[in-house]
Amino acid sequence: MTEEERILELRESLHQHNHNYYVLNAPVITDQEFDSLMHELQELEQRHPEMYDPNSPTQRVGSDLNNEFQTVRHERPMLSLANTYNRQDVMDFYQRVSEGLSGQPFQVCCELKFDGLSISLHYEHGRLVRAVTRGDGVQGDDVTRNVRTIRSIPLALPKGAGWPDTFEIRGEVLMPWASFERLNRQREEEGEPLFANPRNAASGTLKSKNSSTVAQRGLDAYLYYLLGDDVPGDGHFQRLETARRWGFQVSGNMRLVDSLQGIYDYIDYWDQERRHLPVATDGIVLKVNSLAQQRSLGMTAKSPRWAIAYKFQAEQAETILRQVVYQVGRTGAVTPVANMDPVLLAGTTVRRATLHNADVMENLNLHVGDHVLVEKGGEIIPKIVGVKEANTSAPPIRFITRCPVCGTPLARYEGEAAHYCPNETGCPPLILGRIEHFISRKAMNINSLGPETIDDYYRQGLIHDAADLYELGEEQLLKPSAGDQKGVRKILKSIEESRQVPFERVLFAIGIRFVGEIAAKTLARYYGSMEAVANASLDSLQQINGIGLVIAQSVVSYFRDPKNLEFVQRLQRYGLRMTLGEEEQKAQSDRLQGKGIVISGVFQHHSRDEYKAMIEQHGGKNVGSISAKTSFVLAGENMGPAKLEKAGKLGIPIVSEEEFLKMLEDEEDEAD
């Protein structure tokens, strides 16, 4: 057997073992044997790069490359279902179906409604070629690279299983409870905000720009709708059983019923049993089983007449409020949290519940000793939703006025629901938050550091603010518990490289409240140096397009604080860039002044981020979607068909990569 033949054999074998483990939960080889086969395949693929296959089992780990999503139009619209929360609506649906079918007998397929992100998978010649999110139902994002890392989704179907040459299968990408709890534990340890529920976590993960992140988070998928011109069978239930034989993970909890009572029995059973499932569900879906009958019933403008979703009521429990405590996040936001008598809710014992903010607390009018109603619903973090019996002998609980960590009077900014601790240079949670912002990718991009390491350095007294990072040395970091030599050198190298970060990102990194990435670019290009920004008056700042009163006041306030001035001066002494470079200044023009430009497609000469920077350097504005106000679309290869169609309808010009570069070259020639 040649190495090329062995590669093909290993791929087929590993696909089957993946299916056995992740879908059937019935592995036939040990983890060590699986890893050995995978390692052999990786070595062979490295020796034969000409046999690269995006659907190879070795690609399941994903990539750290930045992944820009393209918009794709669905071949068939992904319509939403009508929702109901009561049995009367279910009865009405059943009667409408019966009347619509003129009394002929019909069956209903009852399915669990998984709480995740809808996905459309397209297969050609037995191989996954495209995965698209639901989006707005007409078009969605191409997330194929990320979906390939989900191990329960087959990349290549078993030979001889009888699948048609092309078909589409739809389902739900979700995060199992075990993966969700592991992810939130990690985020809590690293000081990051927790995901509220598995649905949000799955959605955020699937839209991650790094597929390696997706691979690490343990997403899963259940498929529930098979479409295609050559798909065999008229029954929806029977088609899904066929899809199961092809290797897809289809829920084993579907049931075919032929009466309204059968539907009610299914609802009653799963209203209780769903708490024992490994994934989140928020209801059931009822579908007329026969595809011929589905076509006969037809659709409304928004949803099919042959299907409906029944949503479970959120579970509530009664307990006694004992105390309200306050947590300070890395942004300075202060969140009230209720401590209560333990109560069983949705299968877990609950002792704490969020109260969100001062307004929510005031509306609830809470007292210590109140009998309160706690609800989980779709949220993993419980919340108090009402008071059943108030303890009016106790005084009302009022939101605090000072930071519980440092004692600074709290501030509430216009348009914000939360109260904040403004002591950015003296309150530990805020100090850590500022350092984490400073090292983030869009700021100084010190990517070898993470929140956990920053916390560790802070606890050891190695750093007190972000400027201290530039004083760290190998000897300090090699102390016990600080780090190994290889990791330490990587960290120091990353810190050293950050000295070359452009001025506009340094301005963003220092953490002026309300000055985001775009505002920092605007200020950097208008003033040209940190000194000029620091000396800018309130009136001068407000003259800049895109800089309003709130941002202007924040900039002035920041540089009036002696601690902030000292911090910036230290960064300057450590060699960070405090002015626009000559090339950046030379590149600026007003050639694109006042133009709103949409970027779409894949480019050859520069990356999308580089083109965005060029647009801003020449006075233009990057916009995310096409409208009548769009000046033109900068289009690369594989421009999204929906954007192309919309641009055509609105008469928006399409500018190629070469035309755009020539446009800027002409401006430079005129300047010369």
N, C-alpha and C positions, 0 to 999 in steps of 0.2 A: 504493500500500500504506500502510495506517495504521501508526502507531507500535506499536499493540497487536499488529497482525499481524506486524510486523517482530520484535517480542520473541519471539513463538512460533516464527518461522522461525529466528532466531538460536539459540534454545534447542535446537531439534532438530538444527541443524547442528553446534553445539558438542558436544552429546552424542555425535554420530557421530565427530567429530574426537578426542574423548577416548578413545573405543573404539579408533580406529585407532592412536593413540599408545601407550596403556597396556596394551591387551590384544593387539592384532595386531602391535604393534611395527612398524607400517608407516604413518607419517604421510604425508598427501598435501598438507599445506600447511606453511609454515615456522612456527617459533615466533613470529616477528614478526607474521605474518598471523593466527595464533591469538590472540595478545595483542590485536591490533587489534579482532577480532570480540568478544572478551570485554569490552574497554573500551567498545565501542559498546553492548553489552547492559547493562552496569552503568549507563551514563548513561541509557538508556531506562527501566530499572527504577526508577531514582531519580525520574524524572519521572512514573512510573505506579506508585505504591506499592500501588494497588488490585490490581495483577497479581502481588503477592508469591507466590512458589512455593518451598516448602522444597526442592524437587527441581531448582531452576534450577542450571545450571552455575556461576553466580556464588556459590552457597552452599558450594562445595567448600573454601573457605578457612577455614571454621569461625568460631567466635566465642569471645571472652574471657569471656562470661557463665558464671557458675557453673552447672554441670549436675548436678542431683540425679537419680540413676537410680531408676526405678520397677521394681518386680518384676512380671514378666509370666509367666503360666502358659503353657507350650507347648501348642499344639493337639494335637501328637503328641509323646510323650516322646522326648527325645534320649538314647538309651541308649548306654552305652560298649561297646566291643568287647573280647572276650577276647583277651589278649596271649600271645604265645609267642616264645621266642628260639631254638627248635631245629626242625629239619626233621621230626623224628619227630612233633611236634605238628601240623605242617602235613599230614603224611600221615594222621594220625588224623582231622583235620578233614575231609579229602577223602573218607575212607572213611565217616565218619558222614553226610556229605551224600549220598553214593551210596546208603547203606542207607536213609536217610530218604526218598529219592525212589524207593525200590524198584527200583534199578538202571536207571531211565530216564536217557537221556543228558542232560548239563547242561554249561553253559559257566561259567567263572569269569572275572570281570573283575578284573584285577590293576591296582592303582593305587598311586602313591606315597603314603606317609603323611606329610603335611606337619606340621611341628612348630610349631604356633601355637595360636590360640584358636578353638574351635568357635563358629560363628555360624549363626543361622537368619534368613533374609531372607524377608519376606512382601511380595508384590506384588498390587496390585489395579488393574484397568484399565490395566495396563502401567506402573505407577508404584510405586516403593518406598514402602511405608507404615510398615514396622516392621522393626527389626533387634534380635534378642535373643540374648544370650550363652547358652551351654549351662547355666550355673549348676549346679544339682544334677541336671539331666536332666529334672526335672519343671517347674521354673520357673527363669527367668534374668533378667538385667537388660536393660532397654530402653536400647540404646546407639545409637538411630537417628541422633541428631544427629552423633555421632562417625563413624559408618559412612558418612554422606553425604560425608565429606571424602576417602574412599578412592577414588581415581580409576578403579581397575579394576572397581569395582562400579557397574553402570548404575543411574542414578536414574530414567530413563524408557526404555522399550524401543522399538525401531524399529517403526513402524506397518506393519501387514500381514505381520508375521513369523509369525503363527499362534499366539501365546501365548494361554492361557486367561484368563478374566477374573480368576480368583484362583488363586494357587499359592504354594508355599513352596519355597525352594531353600536347601540347607545347604552349608557349606564351612568353610574355615579362613582366619582373618585372621592374617597373618604379617608379619614384618619381613624384607625381603631383606637378604642379607649386606652389600650396599653401604650401605644405610640404617643398618644396625646399627653398622657400623664408623664411619660418619660421626658417629652419635649418641654412641658411646663416646669418640671423639676429643674432641668438644665437652665431654662430661662430665669427661674427664680434665683438659682445659685449665681448667675451672671448679672443679676440686677436688671434684667430686661422685663418689660411688661408681659404679663401672661396672656395667652390666647383665651378668649372668653369661652369658646366651645370648639369641638372638633371640626365643625363646618368651617369656621373662620380659619382654623389652622390649616385645613386641607386646601382651602382656596388660596391662602397666602403662600403656601408651599408650592402648589402647582404653578403659580405665577412667578416663582423665583427665577431670577436671571441666571443662576448657576444650577445646572442639573445635578451637580454633586450634592448640593444641599437637599434636593428632592430625594435623592437616593438614600441619604442618611436618616430621613425622617419617617420612613416606614409607612408610606401610603398604601392603600388597598383599593380595590375596585370591584363592584358588582355590576353585571350587565343585565339589562332588562328589556331591550327592544331590538329586534333583528329586522333589517330592511334590505331590499335588493330585488331586482327584477327576476333573478333566477333562484331565489331562496325557496326551498321546497316547503309545501304545507300551507293550509289555510288557517290553522289555529295558532294564536299567539303563544299559548302555553306550550304547544307541541314544537313550535319553532325554537323556543328557548331551551327545551330539552335537547333539540338538535345542536344548538350552539354549545351546550354543555359538553356534548360528545366531541365537538371540534376543539375543546380545550379551554373554553371560556368559563369564568367563575360566575355561575348563575345561582341565585339564592335557592336553597332547598326548601324554603318556607312558603313557596307559592301554593295556592290551592284553587282548584276549579270548583265552582258551586253553581247550582241551577235554581236557587231560591233566595228571596230576601232574607229569610232566617239564616241561611248559610252564610251570608255576608255579616249579619249581626254576630253570629257565633265566632267568626274569624276576628272581628273587631274586639269582642270581649276577651278572647284568649290572648291576643297580642297586646292589649292595653296593660296587662299584667306581665306577661312573659318577656316583653321587649327589654325589661331591666336586666335580663340575664344574657343579652346578646353582646358580642365583642365589639359591636359598632353602634353608633347613635342612629336611632330612628325617631321620626316625629309624626308618624301616621301610617296609613295604608293607602294603596292605590287600587282602584277598581277599574278593570278594563273588560269590555265585551270581547270575548275570546275569538270569535270568527272574524277574520279579516274582511270577508265579503260583507258581513253585517256592519263592520266598522265603516266601510266605504258607503254603504247604504245610509247610515246615520249621518255621515258627513261631519263638517266642522262649523263652528262659529268663527267670527273674525279673530278671536283670541285663543280658542281652545277646542279640542275635539268634543263632539257630543257623546262619544262612546266611552269616555273615561272621566273619572273624578277622583280627587284626593280627599281622604278623610283625615283631619289632623287631630291628634290626641290632645286633650286638655292638659295644660301645665299642672304638675302636681304641687299641692300646697301642704304645709304642715304648720301646726300651732306650737309656739314655744314662748319662753319668757325672756325679755330683754334684760340683761344684767349690767351692761357697760357699753359705752362708745369710746373707742380709741382711734387714734389718728396716725396714718402712715404718710411719710414724705417720700415722694418718688424722685428719680434722678433729674426730672425737669423742675422740681420744686413744687409740683402739684400736691396738695394735701387731700387725702381721701379718708373720710370717716368710715370706720368698720365697726359693726355691732358684734359684741360678744353675747352669746345666748346660752340658755340651757340646751344640752345636746338633744337633738331630735332626728329621727330617721326620715330621710327625704330622698326619693328616687333611688333607693338602694344603698345610700351612704349616710353616715352620721354627720350631721351639720352642727357646728358650734359657732361659726362666724358668717357674717353676711355683709356685703357691701351696701353702703348708704349713698354712694356716688358723690354727692356734693351738698353744700349748705341749703340749696333750694329744695332738694328732695327731703332733707331732714326737716325743714320748716313745714313742708306740706304734710308730712306724716305726723308732726306734733308729738314726738316721742318723749316718754318718761321711763326712768329706770323702774322695772317691775311690770311694764306693759306686757299684755299677752299679744304677741305679734304673729302675723301670717308671713311665712317664708316660702318662696317659690324658686324653683330651678328653671323650669321650662326648658328652653334650648340652651340656657347658659349653664356652664359648669360651675360658675361662681354664684352662689345663692344670693338672693336679694330680698329685703323686707318690702312687701307690697301693700301692707295695711296693718291697722291696729284693730284687734277684735275686742279687747277690753283694756281701757286705759287706766293706769294707776295715777289718778289725779291728785293723790295725796303727796306725790313727789313733784318737784319743780320740773318744768319742761327742759329738755336737753338742748342747749344752745351750741352752735358751732363755735369753735375756739377762735380767738383773735390773734394768738401768737404761735409761732412755729413750735411744735412739741419737741424738736431736737435742739434748736439753738436759741429759742425765745424771741426771735425777731418778729415784729408785727407783720401779720400777713397782708398781702396785696391781692386785689381782684381787678384784673385788667378788663377793659371794655370789650364786650363780645365774648368773654370767657365765662364758663359755668363754674370753673374751679377757683379756689383760692390758692395762692402761691407764696412760698417763702422767697423773699427777694434777696436773701443773704448769699449770693452766689459764690463769694470768696471765703465764707466762714462756716457754712453749714455742710457737714460731711456728705450727705446724699447729693447735694448740688455740686460739690467739688468733684465728686466721682463722676457725676453726669457730665460736667464740663470737660473732664479729661477724656471720657469716652467719646464725646462729640468731637473733640480735637483730633483724636486718632482715627476717626471714621474715614471710610473710603473716599467720600466726596470732599473731605477736609484735608488732613495731612496724610491720609492713607498709610498709617503705620500698621500694616496688616498683620504683622507677627504678634501684635498684642491683642488681648481680648479683655472683656470686662472682669473676668475672674483673676487674670494676672494683674490688672490695674488695682483691683481690691486688695490683692496680696501685697503689692508694693506699698500701697497706702497704709495698710495695717502695720507693716514693718517699719514705716517711717522713711522709706526710700524716696517717696515723692509726696509733695503736698499740693502741687498744682502741675499743669501740663508742662510748664517751663522746666521743671525739675527733670523731665525725661532726658533733656540734653546734657545733664550733669552725670547721668548714670555711666558706670564703668563696669568692665567685666569682673573685676575683683569684688565689687559690691554684690553683683547679681549671682555670684557663685557661692554665696553664703548658704548654709543649710536652709532648705525649703524654698530657696529663691529660684533655682533652675539649673539645668544641665548645661555643659559648655556649648554644645551644638546649638541648643535653643537660645542660649544667651547671645551668642554671636549673631544669630539670625535677627534677634530683636534689635541689637545695637546697629546692625547693618541697615535695618529698616528705618530706625530713627535717623541715622546719618543721611540716608537717601531723601528723607522728608525735607531736608534743608533746601532742596531744589524745587519744592512745590511752588507753583506760581503765586504771585501776590494775592490775586483775587480769592484763591482758596485759603490762604493764610488769614485774610480778612474774615472769611466765613468761619474758619476754625476757632478764632478767639472767642466766639460765642456771645456776640451782641444779641440780646433778646430781640426777636422779630426780624432779625437780618438773616434771611435764608440764603440759599445758594444764588438765586437770581439777583436779589438785592445786593449781595456782596459783589457780584460781577459788575453790576451797574455802578456802584460806588467806586470800585477800583478803577474802572475805565473812565469815569468822569473826573476823579481827582488825581489818579495816577500814583499816589503814594499814601502810606499809612499816616504820615505826618499831616498831609493835607486833609485827610478824612477826620483826624483827631481835632484839627483846628476849624473845621467847617461849622458855620453858624446854622441855627435852626432855619432861618430864611433861605440860606444858600442850599441847604439840603432839600427843602420843599420845592425848589425850582426844577429839580431833576425829575424827569418822566419816570413814574413807577415808584417814587419815594414819597409816601404820604406823611401826615403829621405824626402818626404813631411810631413809624420807623425813625423819622427824623429826631423825635424826642428821645427815643431809645439810644440812638447813636451819641447824641450830645450828653446824655446822662452817663453812658458807659465811660466816655473819656474824661468826664469830670471827676470820676472816682480815682483817687491816687493809687489804690491797689491795682486797678486795671491798667493804669499808665505804667506802673512799675513792671507788671507782667509783660506788657507789650515791649517795653524797653529791654527786658531780659531776653525775649525771643529775638530781638534785633541783634543783641550782643552775641547770641548763639548762632547767628548767620542765616536766620530765616529771611526770605525775600520780603522786603517792605515797600518795593516800588514795582511798577510794570516794567518788564524787560524791554529792551530796545526793539526787538522783533515784534512784540505785542503792540507797542506804541506805533510802530511803522505800519503794522497790518491794519490799524483802525482807519475807518472811513465812514462816510454817511451814505455809501452807495445803496444800501438796502434800508435806509431810514424810513420808518413808517410802514414797512412791509411785513405782513404776517405770513410765514412760510411753513408749510407742512412737509415733513420728510417721510418718504415711504419707499420701501424696497431694500435691496442689498447692493452695496457699492464696491467699486473696484479700487479707486485711487485713495480714498480716505474712509475712516470709520464714520458711523452716524454721529458719535460724540464730537468728532473733529469737525464735521459739517455744521453741527449745532453751534460750536464755538466760532466758526467762520461767520455764520449768520449774525451772531451777536456782535462780533468784532466790527462788522460793517453796518451796524445800526439796525439790523433786522430783529424780528421777534419770532421765536420758535413757538408754533401752536400745534396742539395734538390732533385736532380734527378739522375737517374741511367744512367751511361755511361760506356764505356769500361775501364775507369780509376777507377771505383768504386771497393773498396776492398771487401766489403760484405754488405748485407742488414740485419739490425737488425729488425726482423719481429715479430710483435705481432699478435693478433687475427684480422681477417677481413682485412688482408693486401690487398691493392688495386689490383684487377686482372690485370690491365695494367702493374703495376710495376712488378708483379710476372712473367708475360709473357715476359717482356723486360729482366728481370734478367736471365730467362731461356735461351733466345736467345743469350745473351752475355756470358753465363756461369758464372754469378756472384753468389757466394755462398750465401745461405740464412741461417742466424744464428738466432736461437730462443732466447727468453728472458733468459731461463735457461742456454743455452750454452754460451751466452755472459757473464752472471754473473760468471759462472764457469771459463771462460777465465781470468777474472780479479782476482778471488780468487786464481787461480793457480799462478798468478804473485805475489800476496801478500805472498803466502806460500814460494815461492822461495826467496823473500826478507827476510823472517824470518830465 
